[in-house]
Amino acid sequence: NENYFERAIHHEVFHIINDSYKEFFNENEWKDFNKKNFEYTKCSTCNNKWDLTLYSETKGFLTEYAESTASEDMAEVFSHLMFYQNKINSDDPIINKKIKFIKKNILKIDNDFKF
């Protein structure tokens, strides 16, 4: 889908970053940002949550796909930060915690990184 192609590249780049620096992207810490009753699925393909459309009401997640696993959720946040050039304005406190987490940990890898 051309509408999501560039963002999907950023999404996949995050998976490479995450795989290379697992110590900075603790999934348990990430999961604690979500509402207490929320649980991710066991894998990103273990459900039918594939929609990449940006939610108008986020409730802790930017897209339906972000609700599949913690690593997919992180990748969705990163891809939106990159694609929208850091112009994600959210009243959602969960999304804001996730954005702060991604930025803080990317900067541990490269202090000159530009969002």
Salt bridges, closest charged atoms under 4 A:
GLU6 OE2 - HIS10 NE2 3.95
GLU12 OE2 - HIS11 NE2 3.97
ASP19 OD1 - LYS22 NZ 3.70
GLU67 OE1 - LYS49 NZ 3.37
GLU72 OE1 - HIS11 NE2 2.65
GLU72 OE1 - HIS15 NE2 2.95
ASP73 OD2 - LYS98 NZ 2.54
GLU76 OE2 - ARG7 NH1 3.05
GLU76 OE2 - HIS11 ND1 2.84
